[in-house]
Amino acid sequence: MTKLDKLVETIKDTIKHLPNPMAKQIEHFYPNDPFKILISCLLSLRSKDNTLIPILPKLFSLYKTPEDFANSDLEKLEEIIKPSGFFRKKAQTLKKISEELITKHNGQVPNNYQELISLSGVGPKTANLVLAEAFKIPAICVDTHVHRLSNHMGIVKTKTPEQTQVILEKVLPLKYWLEWNNLLVTWGQNICKPNSKKCKCPKLNN
């Protein structure tokens, strides 16, 4: 067992009784539904998990397909997603990306990185999260938790999330790609929070 394997085992053992982060909850709620996972990921941007989760059942009871979102009344859509924050911009994005899926992808969410990031509102983080959670395609979603904690743990030494993703793809074994985001987000939300005065992270070189 390598030092990295031991570090991962420490993380898993420590967080095994903690609640799953938003991305894993969404994958559990909407398995085998890439469209709902994509929409949920877009709504999660700059939104707290406990704010977003209650919105989704009502949203998806009214709008289930790209056609539903594309034909939705903008003001009604805004009202439903308002608690998630930045609701006007998000509502416009949901309608536009639904239209793009219909016209460019036959109403289906693409399962490759380049086509995903070509969609409105989809950046590297969202694209990789959709690949991992919706399609189980190995991809590393680097958000603020993953960037911060990968550095704290000594796995990378980078200044930006983009740099972190490049290095992680080189040093992190493929077997950990699908779960890395969930592991570190759970750790970051519950154990070593951004404002923690003392880092409680296991270190790769310990």
Contacts in CASP RR format, 6 or more apart in sequence:
PFRMAT RR
TARGET T0000
AUTHOR 0000-0000-0000
METHOD contacts of the structure
MODEL  1
MTKLDKLVETIKDTIKHLPNPMAKQIEHFYPNDPFKILISCLLSLRSKDN
TLIPILPKLFSLYKTPEDFANSDLEKLEEIIKPSGFFRKKAQTLKKISEE
LITKHNGQVPNNYQELISLSGVGPKTANLVLAEAFKIPAICVDTHVHRLS
NHMGIVKTKTPEQTQVILEKVLPLKYWLEWNNLLVTWGQNICKPNSKKCK
CPKLNN
1 9 0 8 1.000
3 204 0 8 1.000
3 205 0 8 1.000
4 155 0 8 1.000
4 172 0 8 1.000
4 173 0 8 1.000
4 204 0 8 1.000
7 153 0 8 1.000
7 155 0 8 1.000
7 202 0 8 1.000
7 203 0 8 1.000
7 204 0 8 1.000
8 176 0 8 1.000
8 183 0 8 1.000
10 202 0 8 1.000
11 183 0 8 1.000
11 184 0 8 1.000
11 187 0 8 1.000
11 202 0 8 1.000
12 183 0 8 1.000
14 187 0 8 1.000
14 191 0 8 1.000
15 183 0 8 1.000
15 186 0 8 1.000
15 187 0 8 1.000
15 190 0 8 1.000
15 191 0 8 1.000
18 186 0 8 1.000
18 190 0 8 1.000
19 186 0 8 1.000
20 28 0 8 1.000
20 182 0 8 1.000
20 186 0 8 1.000
21 49 0 8 1.000
21 182 0 8 1.000
21 185 0 8 1.000
21 186 0 8 1.000
21 189 0 8 1.000
22 40 0 8 1.000
22 44 0 8 1.000
22 49 0 8 1.000
22 52 0 8 1.000
22 53 0 8 1.000
23 41 0 8 1.000
23 44 0 8 1.000
23 129 0 8 1.000
23 133 0 8 1.000
23 141 0 8 1.000
23 181 0 8 1.000
23 182 0 8 1.000
23 185 0 8 1.000
24 133 0 8 1.000
24 182 0 8 1.000
25 49 0 8 1.000
25 53 0 8 1.000
26 36 0 8 1.000
26 37 0 8 1.000
26 40 0 8 1.000
26 41 0 8 1.000
26 44 0 8 1.000
26 56 0 8 1.000
26 133 0 8 1.000
27 37 0 8 1.000
27 133 0 8 1.000
27 134 0 8 1.000
29 56 0 8 1.000
30 36 0 8 1.000
30 37 0 8 1.000
30 40 0 8 1.000
30 60 0 8 1.000
33 134 0 8 1.000
34 108 0 8 1.000
34 109 0 8 1.000
34 111 0 8 1.000
34 130 0 8 1.000
34 134 0 8 1.000
34 135 0 8 1.000
35 65 0 8 1.000
35 66 0 8 1.000
35 101 0 8 1.000
35 107 0 8 1.000
35 108 0 8 1.000
35 109 0 8 1.000
36 56 0 8 1.000
36 60 0 8 1.000
36 64 0 8 1.000
37 130 0 8 1.000
37 133 0 8 1.000
37 134 0 8 1.000
38 97 0 8 1.000
38 109 0 8 1.000
38 122 0 8 1.000
38 126 0 8 1.000
38 130 0 8 1.000
38 134 0 8 1.000
39 59 0 8 1.000
39 60 0 8 1.000
39 69 0 8 1.000
39 94 0 8 1.000
40 52 0 8 1.000
40 56 0 8 1.000
41 126 0 8 1.000
41 129 0 8 1.000
41 130 0 8 1.000
41 133 0 8 1.000
42 90 0 8 1.000
42 93 0 8 1.000
42 94 0 8 1.000
42 97 0 8 1.000
42 121 0 8 1.000
42 122 0 8 1.000
42 126 0 8 1.000
43 52 0 8 1.000
43 55 0 8 1.000
43 56 0 8 1.000
43 59 0 8 1.000
43 81 0 8 1.000
43 84 0 8 1.000
43 90 0 8 1.000
43 94 0 8 1.000
44 52 0 8 1.000
44 84 0 8 1.000
45 86 0 8 1.000
45 90 0 8 1.000
45 126 0 8 1.000
46 85 0 8 1.000
46 86 0 8 1.000
47 84 0 8 1.000
47 85 0 8 1.000
49 189 0 8 1.000
51 83 0 8 1.000
51 84 0 8 1.000
51 85 0 8 1.000
52 83 0 8 1.000
52 84 0 8 1.000
54 83 0 8 1.000
55 80 0 8 1.000
55 81 0 8 1.000
55 83 0 8 1.000
55 84 0 8 1.000
58 80 0 8 1.000
59 80 0 8 1.000
59 81 0 8 1.000
62 68 0 8 1.000
62 72 0 8 1.000
62 80 0 8 1.000
63 69 0 8 1.000
63 72 0 8 1.000
63 77 0 8 1.000
65 107 0 8 1.000
66 98 0 8 1.000
66 99 0 8 1.000
66 101 0 8 1.000
66 102 0 8 1.000
66 107 0 8 1.000
67 98 0 8 1.000
67 102 0 8 1.000
67 107 0 8 1.000
68 98 0 8 1.000
69 77 0 8 1.000
69 94 0 8 1.000
69 95 0 8 1.000
69 98 0 8 1.000
70 95 0 8 1.000
70 98 0 8 1.000
70 99 0 8 1.000
70 102 0 8 1.000
72 95 0 8 1.000
74 91 0 8 1.000
74 92 0 8 1.000
74 95 0 8 1.000
77 91 0 8 1.000
77 94 0 8 1.000
77 95 0 8 1.000
78 87 0 8 1.000
78 88 0 8 1.000
78 91 0 8 1.000
81 87 0 8 1.000
81 90 0 8 1.000
81 91 0 8 1.000
81 94 0 8 1.000
84 90 0 8 1.000
93 120 0 8 1.000
93 121 0 8 1.000
96 120 0 8 1.000
97 119 0 8 1.000
97 120 0 8 1.000
97 121 0 8 1.000
97 122 0 8 1.000
100 119 0 8 1.000
100 120 0 8 1.000
101 107 0 8 1.000
101 108 0 8 1.000
101 109 0 8 1.000
101 119 0 8 1.000
105 115 0 8 1.000
109 116 0 8 1.000
109 130 0 8 1.000
109 134 0 8 1.000
110 116 0 8 1.000
110 119 0 8 1.000
111 131 0 8 1.000
111 134 0 8 1.000
111 135 0 8 1.000
111 137 0 8 1.000
112 131 0 8 1.000
113 127 0 8 1.000
113 128 0 8 1.000
113 131 0 8 1.000
113 139 0 8 1.000
116 122 0 8 1.000
116 123 0 8 1.000
116 126 0 8 1.000
116 127 0 8 1.000
116 130 0 8 1.000
116 131 0 8 1.000
117 123 0 8 1.000
117 124 0 8 1.000
117 127 0 8 1.000
122 130 0 8 1.000
124 142 0 8 1.000
124 162 0 8 1.000
124 165 0 8 1.000
125 141 0 8 1.000
125 142 0 8 1.000
125 143 0 8 1.000
125 161 0 8 1.000
127 139 0 8 1.000
128 139 0 8 1.000
128 140 0 8 1.000
128 141 0 8 1.000
128 142 0 8 1.000
128 165 0 8 1.000
129 139 0 8 1.000
129 141 0 8 1.000
129 181 0 8 1.000
131 137 0 8 1.000
131 138 0 8 1.000
131 139 0 8 1.000
132 138 0 8 1.000
132 139 0 8 1.000
132 140 0 8 1.000
132 141 0 8 1.000
132 177 0 8 1.000
132 178 0 8 1.000
132 181 0 8 1.000
136 178 0 8 1.000
138 174 0 8 1.000
138 177 0 8 1.000
138 178 0 8 1.000
139 177 0 8 1.000
139 178 0 8 1.000
140 146 0 8 1.000
140 165 0 8 1.000
140 168 0 8 1.000
140 169 0 8 1.000
140 172 0 8 1.000
140 177 0 8 1.000
140 180 0 8 1.000
140 181 0 8 1.000
141 180 0 8 1.000
141 181 0 8 1.000
142 150 0 8 1.000
142 161 0 8 1.000
142 162 0 8 1.000
142 164 0 8 1.000
142 165 0 8 1.000
142 168 0 8 1.000
142 181 0 8 1.000
143 161 0 8 1.000
143 181 0 8 1.000
143 185 0 8 1.000
144 161 0 8 1.000
144 194 0 8 1.000
145 181 0 8 1.000
145 184 0 8 1.000
145 185 0 8 1.000
145 187 0 8 1.000
145 188 0 8 1.000
145 189 0 8 1.000
146 161 0 8 1.000
146 164 0 8 1.000
146 168 0 8 1.000
146 180 0 8 1.000
146 181 0 8 1.000
146 184 0 8 1.000
146 185 0 8 1.000
147 158 0 8 1.000
147 160 0 8 1.000
147 161 0 8 1.000
147 164 0 8 1.000
148 188 0 8 1.000
148 194 0 8 1.000
149 184 0 8 1.000
149 187 0 8 1.000
149 188 0 8 1.000
149 192 0 8 1.000
149 201 0 8 1.000
150 156 0 8 1.000
150 158 0 8 1.000
150 164 0 8 1.000
150 168 0 8 1.000
150 184 0 8 1.000
151 157 0 8 1.000
151 158 0 8 1.000
151 164 0 8 1.000
152 192 0 8 1.000
152 199 0 8 1.000
152 201 0 8 1.000
153 201 0 8 1.000
153 202 0 8 1.000
153 203 0 8 1.000
153 204 0 8 1.000
154 203 0 8 1.000
154 204 0 8 1.000
154 205 0 8 1.000
155 168 0 8 1.000
155 171 0 8 1.000
155 172 0 8 1.000
155 204 0 8 1.000
156 163 0 8 1.000
156 164 0 8 1.000
156 167 0 8 1.000
156 168 0 8 1.000
156 171 0 8 1.000
158 164 0 8 1.000
158 167 0 8 1.000
168 180 0 8 1.000
172 180 0 8 1.000
187 201 0 8 1.000
188 194 0 8 1.000
191 200 0 8 1.000
192 199 0 8 1.000
192 200 0 8 1.000
192 201 0 8 1.000
END
